[in-house]
Amino acid sequence: MATLSDIAEGKQPPFERIVAEHGALITRIAMTYEADPALREDLTQQILLAVWQALPSYRADASLKTFIARIAQNRAISFVAKQVRQPRTAEIPEKLEADAPNPEESAIDASERRALLEATRRLPVPQREVIVLVLEGFSYAEIADMLSIAPNALALRLSRAKAALKAMLEQSR
């Protein structure tokens, strides 16, 4: 794994290694924002291109994972904003794609995962991005920094997102 000082000194790690180390994160973020597999692949490619283009500007004031997640979130939000003008329906795949399910995902059965993913996709973007970043394991401080919001605003968004998810999941039962 590349150290922050290596990247800060201009010794960027090979892009292939960055993709190998952070590709699953990018895929999960893309999956959260796009249900259609073909469009999700387009989004993933756009995110990877944006990461590659942004690497020279990386200052190592945050972890590489945080840097990549911020780019992925911003690109996904832009992608969704463009897609909103073209409403469409898409089926959720029977088996959700994921490189390596984490222990929490393993404990939840497939139908509950589908329901949670569907509900997450219906959240307003500000709430969705907070939920996605929390589920990816970022600290509240990192999320607040990524989204350029105060910690109190983050807590409020997260609370509203959890309440909305709970209501949607209860309604779907």
Secondary structure, DSSP 8 states (H G I E B T S, - for coil): ---HHHHHTT----HHHHHHHHHHHHHHHHHHH--SHHHHHHHHHHHHHHHHHHGGG--SSS-HHHHHHHHHHHHHHHHHHHHHTS-------SS---SS--HHHHHS-HHHHHHHHHHHHHS-HHHHHHHHHHHTT--HHHHHHHHT--HHHHHHHHHHHHHHHHHHHHHH-
